[in-house]
Amino acid sequence: MRDRYFLESDKALMTFEFVSDGLKGSIPLTIQYSLTNQRNVYNLGFGAIDQDSGIIDDTVIINNGDTQKILSTVASSVYAFIDKHPGASVLAKGSTPARTRLYRMGITLNLSEIQKDFEVYGFSEGKWHVFKVKESYEAFLVKRKK
């Protein structure tokens, strides 16, 4: 796996925190997994914590010059989360089309490594498809291979 930041987490491995160190200094970031209305499907929320509300702001543009390191850190949290929660699937969707495209690019760059351990799907046209490079998707789903 590529270079990544050190993660701290709660005992249930539902929330992870790390610090992005880059061009704009040190920026604390949070990854949070939350159960969706689908059995064993968890949403991956990611961003900076809004200081007023305490809620993850997934619209913040970090631009700290460390995008690949951040994406690798988020990916490492997926491994830890699924190891702790066997049978879970992780759903990821960007807060904007540009962010969803960034996630697709991150998956594409690391696809051969990801596919060693996970099945990867993309959501488009109202249904889930096996992930294909260069296809556009609205969301992504990964689950551990059996």
Buried (B, 14 or more C-beta within 10 A) or exposed (E): EEEBBEBEBEEEBBBBBBBBBBEEEEBEBBBBBEEEEEEEBBBBBBBBBEEEEEEBBBEBEBEBEBBBBBBBBBBBBBBBBBEBBEEBBBBBBBBEEEBBEBBBBBBBBBBEEBBEEBBBBBBEEEEEEEBEEEEEBEBBBBBBEE
